[in-house]
Amino acid sequence: MPDTITPVRTVESPYVVLDAQNVDTDQIIPARFLKVTDRAGLGDALFADWRYDESGSPRPDFVLNRPEARGAEILVAGHNFGCGSSREHAPWALRGYGFRAVVSTRFADIFHSNALKNGLLPVTIPADVHERLMSWPANGVRPTLKIDVASQTLTLPDGTEVRFPIESFAKHCLLEGVDELGYLLNAGGEIAAYEEVHP
């Protein structure tokens, strides 16, 4: 049976800024954590080499360890997020931490695909909008973003709406909370009917 995926229809949450470019999948989830075949506990290993020091203690200067990051479901990241090797563990770790969407100017193609297949929404926005988002959080303020998958819009803290692209099949799967296998299983009746007339 396919994994259960929570439908992603709207996400409204404070956001966290990760001000780093070309964040690769080994930084998102270091290779030593790839021995597992399920998602349990991977959120604790998200950005492990940045979040923790050599003794395993949280680094107080890393963004996810700051009080304003608590409960945030949207990560605003630098350009070319998710580059490097393909690993489903990267979106698993992001979802395990609590992120439901990542916003950037560009995503690596394989990460983009893996994210959508695992219920994590990658939102691609223009550079000028991204620059505004990167500069908004200041002085402990927690600005909120709203993402609407059906209308493909990102609403900024000042109310401005920005459209983002998403492939139609991936959009359907996110809205319905199914992966590719789940989609096929849901079409079991239609598949059986087709097979009856195409022996």
N, C-alpha and C positions, 0 to 999 in steps of 0.2 A: 504493500500500500504506500502511496506517496506521503511525504511529510505534510503535516498540517501547517498551512500558511495563513496568518491573520490577514484578512482583507485590508488593503490600504486604500482608503477613499479620501479622507482628509487627515492632515496632520497639522495641528496648531500647537506651537510650543515655543518657549525660549530657545535660542540657538547658541551654539558654541563655535568659536572661530579657531580653526587650526591653521595658523599662518605659516604654512610650509608648502613649497612647490614640489612637484614630482614625487609625492609620497607613494612609495612602492608597497607591494603586498607584503614584503618581508618586514617592513616597518609597521604595517597595520597588524600583522600577526606573525611574529618571528617563527622561523622554520622549526624550531625545537618543539613547538606546540602542535605540529601537524600530524602527530602520531595517532590522534584520536579520530574516530570515524563518525562521531555525533557532535552535536553543538553544545552540549552541557558544559558550562563553566568557561567557555571561550571568551565571554565578555570580560572576565578578570584578566585575560592575557592581551586584551586590545592595547596596542601601542606599548607593549610591556617594557621595551628597552628605553622608552622615553618616560613612562609613568613611574618606574621604580628604579632605585639605585642598586648597587651591587649587593646590598644586604637585603633587598626586597622591600625596603621602605619607600613609600610614595615620595616622589620629588615635588615639593610644595610649589615650584615654579611652573610645573606642567599644567596646561589648561584644564585637563580633565580632573585634576586634583584640587582645583579651586572651588570654593563654595558656590560660585555662580554657575558652575557646570552641572550641578545636581538636578536631575530630573529633565534635562534638556533632551529632546528627541530628534533634533535637527543639528547636523554638523555642517558648518560652512568651511570648506577646505580650499587650499590653494590649487593652482592650475595643474592639470594632468594627474588627477588623483587616481590611485589604484594601478599605476604602471608596474611593470615587472612580471613575474611569473603568474600563471593562472592558479588560483587556489580558492575553492569555495569557502574555506575557513575565514577568508577576509570578510565577506559579508556576514558570515555566521557570527564572527566576533563583534562586528558593529551592531548587529541586531541583538546579540547577547548582552551587550552593554546597555542597550536601551534606545539606540538610534533607529529611527524609522525612515529617515531620509538623509541624503548627503547632497549638498549644493556646491557646485564648482563651475568653472568656465569650461572645463573639459575633463572627461574620464577616459582612461584606457579602455579600449573596446572590450577586452575579455572581462575586465572587472565589471564594466557596465552590464554585460550580458549575465554574468554570475549574480550580480546584485538583483537584477530584475527577476531572475529565476528563484531567488531565495527571499522574496518579499521585502527587499530594501530598495527604496526609490531613489535613483540618481537623477538630480534635477540640474540640467545644464542651462546656464544663464549668460547673458552678455557681460563682457569685461567691465563696462561702466557700472552696471548694477551690482556686480560682484564687489567692486571697489567700495561701493556705498555700504554693503553689508559688512565688509571687513572692518570698516571704521566706526560702525555704530556702537558696539558694546564698549562702554567706558564708565569708569567711576562706579563699578558695581551694578550698573543698570542692566536689566535682562530684557532686551527687546524681543518681541515675539514675531514669528513668521507663521503664515498660514499657507498650506499647500492643498490644493484641490485637484485630485487626479482626474475626475470626470471632465472638468473644464480646462485642465492642464494649465492652471494658473498658480503663481506664487505671489502672495500678497505681502508687501514689505511693511515694516513697522509704521511707515507714514501713510499706509493705505494704498500705495501704488500697486497696481497689478501687472505682473509680467508673465507672458505665456512661455511655456517650455515644451520641447518636443518629447514625444514618447510613441513608440511603435504600437500599432493598434492591438496586436495580439497580446503583447506584454501588458498593455493598459487593461485589457479585459481580464487577464489573469490576476492582476493586482486588485482590481475592483471586486472580483469574485472570490479571492482568496484561494486560488488553485495554482499548482505548478503545471508543467507540461503533461506529466503523467496523470495528474488529477483531471486535467481537461479532457484527455483521451478517455479516461474511465467514465466521466460524466456523459460522454457521447457513445456509451456502450450500445444503447438501443439503436442508434443510427448506424453504427458500424455493423451490428448484427443484421439489420435490414439490408444494408448494402451487400453483405456477403451472401445473403439468400438469393439475390438476383444476379450475383457475379460468382458462380461456383468455380 
